[in-house]
Amino acid sequence: MMNILETVRGRQTIAISGHIGPDGDCVGSCLGMALYLRKNLPGVQVDVYLGDFSDALRRNIPGTETILYDYKSRQDAYDAFIALDCGRERLGDAQEIFDRAALTINIDHHVSNPGTGMINFVDGDASSACEMAYLTMDPALVDKETAQALYVGMVTDTGVFKYSNTSERTMQIAGRLMTYGFDYPAIVREVFYEKTFVQQKLMGVALDRARTECGGLLVVSLLDWKTQKSLGATKKDIDGISAQLALTEGADCAILLYATGTGEWKGSLRSNRCVDVAALCQNFRGGGHVRAAGCTMYGDGEKALQKLIGAAADQLREQGLC
Ligand SMILES: [Mn+2]
């Protein structure tokens, strides 16, 4: 178990960052950690570097106004760098800052992460980076703002405590965080359930175009760039679509393939019981969790989708299901 205050003891400058395309767990863990360190290490400079994220997260996570977006502005080396919710390779522009740091610390819950820091705290069984971050903290030193930031990440990465990554420990930590008195029903509604009108429309198109494979065990859909552009959708509007597809009765695995506008395709995969989507995505420039993972594909979209369908079908066949 890691004690983060012990781990960074004596360091005067600390940088914190997470993965590109930051989600609730990424922003929540980075800000939760920053708020905790700033409060408990007075005089120490704690800088958070993150890419852009949704307004709902901005409204519900304390401290987002302190995030630095200019990665090039700081050329000198930090005394310590804490990478949360990812390994070095998904840090994007913050990778250079990571590489220059005197001490690198990696806190993550992705099974595919072997631990890319000098010091690592990685547990593939943890619900979220926020749960991991909380475990590095002294509960007596956590305040309301830190608690709220961490709660946001736990809510989003567990799908409001309903995915299989939710453990007894997850619920105990979340229960304790709730005692700090922030507006948790508002967080659940705003960061998880509420969608923009564009997201609702995009979801509608994705559902309308969905089809089943392997006798209904797979539900797949494809969103080309033209469709996304016509709705004014951006990457963050994709969130939640594959999870919705996976809620189809009789389905085990959902595959959403969407264009990014740069000639590449991103796969967003979810599974309920049988398909190991982390293993599947590792064969297609990606990774993630057993029940939720992503990958990157090139070339013709329909052909790329066929490859993913084939890989999922292979797994189902090995289990005698398809
Ligand atoms: Mn996460």
Boltz pocket constraint, residues with backbone or C-beta under 6 A from the ligand:
constraints:
  - pocket:
      binder: B
      contacts: [[A, 25], [A, 26], [A, 85], [A, 109], [A, 127], [A, 128], [A, 129], [A, 157]]
      max_distance: 6.0
